[in-house]
Amino acid sequence: MISIRQFARIARSQRRILPLLILIAAAWQSLYTFILSSSSLRELMEAYMTLMPPVFRRFLSLTGAGFSAQQFLAFGFTHPSMLFVLIFVPVAISSRFITGEIEGRSVEILALRIFPKRRLVGSAWLFTLFAHTLIFAGMMTGSMVTQQMSGLKDGLPWQDLWRIVLTGLLFFTAVNSMVTALATLFSARGRAMAWSIGFLLSAFIFDALVKVWEQADFLKPWSLFHWYQPVDVVNGKYDYGTAVILLSLLMVLPLIWALEHFEKRDI
């Protein structure tokens, strides 16, 4: 159950930001494809990646000593710039709007005496899913259109693009559920956003450490961001069976808890 009023309010607040993020996502992947289609830029990137220290290649999940166009394009989906855009979408929505209704004592809060409280949580979660879907659609469109226009021969096959997008959506929907669950614990936007950002940054730092520290390699499966690896998808090293089960649980269980917890809160 969702609140149409709450969903519309979030949509109005994001009417400029969301289209901008979609445009940035499309342009970002188009840039990666354009680099590969330009001989001079491609030579520069090939030389750079060949000389890259092994520790940095491990951090970027790149394998092999040479340059791979498919790995390069897949890395565009998980570059820190795009990664931060994607992981902070639920912070900007769930952490702000669930607690914002409480802080503002809005008409939605007054209506909760009649309607279930959980619909505020469901509305924020659903809009975040909608936003992530559009952003990934922008990245996929940027890749596909620019590859076709440039005639790139060693770009990402369409099936790999679909796999990257679908696993990415599953991953970030799980992140959305966890951030939404955190947001239901607080009544102040500042605290909710601070705890959500702290959780995501801690998960990112932990992932970076286990990637570059060879002795901690056994901890990789325990890292949240280990399950968003577009380069592994391209290389055929992504464990779909485990990933789908784990990410589905991380998507469903925190959301169910958030809905039930918020319903029982005295606000």
N, C-alpha and C positions, 0 to 999 in steps of 0.2 A: 504494500500500500504506500502511495506517495501523496504528497500535498501538491496539487496543481499550482496553488498560489506560491508556495515556497519554490517550486521548480522554476516558475516563471520569474520570480524575483532573482534567483541565481542567474538565470539566462540573461536578464536585463543587465545585471552587474558585469557580466562577462561578454557583452555584445561587441566590445571593441578588442578585448584581450584575446579571446579565443580565436577569432579570425586571424589575428596577427600571429599567434602561435602556429596555426595551421600553415600560414604563408611561410613563416620561418622554417618550419619542418620540411616543406616541399622544396624551398630554395636550398636548404642544407644538403639534401640528398642529390639535388640537381648539380650542386657545386662539385660533389665527389665524382659524379659521372662526367662532368665537364673536364675535370682534371685528367681523367683517364683518356678522354677523347682528344686532348691537346698533347701533341708529341713533346713539346718542350717542358710543359708542366709535369707530364708523366715521367719523363727522364729524371727530372729533379726529385719527384716523390720516390721513384724507384731507388735512386742513389741514397736518399735520406733513410729509407726503411732498411736498406741493405746494411748501412753503417750503424743502425740502431743497436745499442747494447742489449744483450740477451735479457737482462732484468727488465728492461722496458718492454721488450716484446712479450715477455710473460705477463706483465701487467696489462697489456693491451689484448692479451689472449691470441696474439699472432703466432703462428707456428711456421717452422721452416726458415732457412737462411735467406731465401730470395723474396722477391716481390710477387704478391698474388692479387690480381685485380678483384677477385671475388671477396677475399678477406678484407681488402681495403674498403670496398663498398659496404660490406656487412658491418665493419667497424663504425661507419657513419651512423648506424642506428644506436650504437652504444657509446659514442664519444661523450666525454663528461659534459660537454655543453648541452647536448640533447638529453642526456640522462638526468641532469638537474632540472630541465624543463619538465620532463615527464614525472619525476618523483615528487616535485613540489606542486603539481596540479591538485592532488588531494589535500595538501596542506592549505592551499589558497582557497579551497572550496569547503571541505568538511570542517576543518579546524576553525574557519571563520564563520560559516553560516549556521552551524549547529549551535555553537556558543553565542553567536550574534543574536539569535532569536531570544535566547535567555536574557542576555544583557539588555536588549532593547525592549523587553516585555511586549513584543509585537502582538498583533491580532492573532497570529498563529498560536502563540502561547496561550492566549485567552481561550482560543477554540479547543485547546487540548482537554478542557473539562468535558467536552463532548466527544472529540475524536481521539483516536490512539496517538500517543506521543511518538511512537516509532516512525510515523510517517515523515517527520522532519529528518530523521536519520536516513530513511530510504530515499528521500528526495535528493539529498546531498550526494549520497553514494551513486545514485543513478545518473545524475548530471555529470559526475566525475567520469563514470564509465563512458558516457556520451562524448565528453571532451577528449578522453584518451583515444577513442575510436576515430574521431575526426583528425587528430594529430597524426596517428599512424597512417591513416588514409592519405594525408598530405605527404608524408615521407615516401610511401609506396608510389604515389602518383608522380612525385618528383623523380624517383628512380626510373620508373617505367617509361615516362614520356621522354625524358632526356636521353635514355638509352636508345629509344627508337629514333629520335631526331638526329642523334650523333652517329648512329650506325655502329655503336660499340659492339665488338664481336665477343669480347671476353667479360661482359658484364654479368650481373646476377641473373641466373635463370629465373623465370617467373615462379616456378615451384618453390625455389629457395626464398624468394621474396615473400610468398604467402606464408611459408613456415616461420620466417622471422617475425612477420606481423602478427600472426596468430599466437605464437609463444610469447611475444612481447605484450600483447593485450592480456593474456592470461596472467602474466607476471605482474603487470601494473594494476590489474584489477585486484590481485591479492594484496598489493601494497595499499591500494585504495581501502580495502576492508580493514587492514590493520590500523591505518591512520584514522579512519572513521571510528574504530573502536576506542582509540586513544582520545579522540575528541569528545566522546560521550562522558568521559571522566571529569570534565571541567565545566565551569560556568563562565570563565573569562577567556576571551579570544587570545590574549597574550600568552597565558599559560598553556593553552591547548596548542598553539602554534609552536611555542618554544619546545615543548615535549615532543611534538611530532618531528620537528626539524632535528632535534637532538637524536631521536631514534634513528632517523634515516642517515644522518651523517655518521653515527656510530657504526651502522651496518655497512656503509660505504668504506669507512676506514678499515674495519675488520677485513673486508673483502680485499682491499689493496694490500694489507699486510700478508694475508695467506697466499696471495698471488706471487709476491716478490720474495717471500721467505720460504726457501725450498724445504726446510725442516718442518714447516707447518703445512705442507701440501695436503696432509691427511685431513685437515680441517675444512678444505674447500667445500665439501657437500653441506657443511653447517653454515656456510655464508649465504645470506639471502640473495645477494647479487650474483652468486654463482649460477643461479637458475635463469639469468637473463644473459645469454651468451650468443649473440647472432653469429659471431665468427665460428663458434663450435657447430652451429647449425649448418653453415656452409661447408665445414670440414668433415661433416658426418660424425662428429664426436658428441653431439647433444643427446643426453639420455632422456628421450621423450617419455618413456614409461614412468620413470620415477618423477620427472618434472611435472607431468600432468596430474599425477596423484597428489604430490606434495603441494603444488600451487593451487589445486582445487580445494584442498583442505584449508590452506591459508586464506583462500578467498571466501569460503562458506562459513567456517567456524567463527572467525572474528566478527563477521557481519551478523550472524545469528546472535552472538553474545551482545553486540552493540545494540541491536534492536530490542532485545529483552531487557538489558540493563537500563537503557534510556526510558523504556516504558515504566520501569519500577521506580525511577528517580523522582524525588519530591522537588519539583521546580515551580 
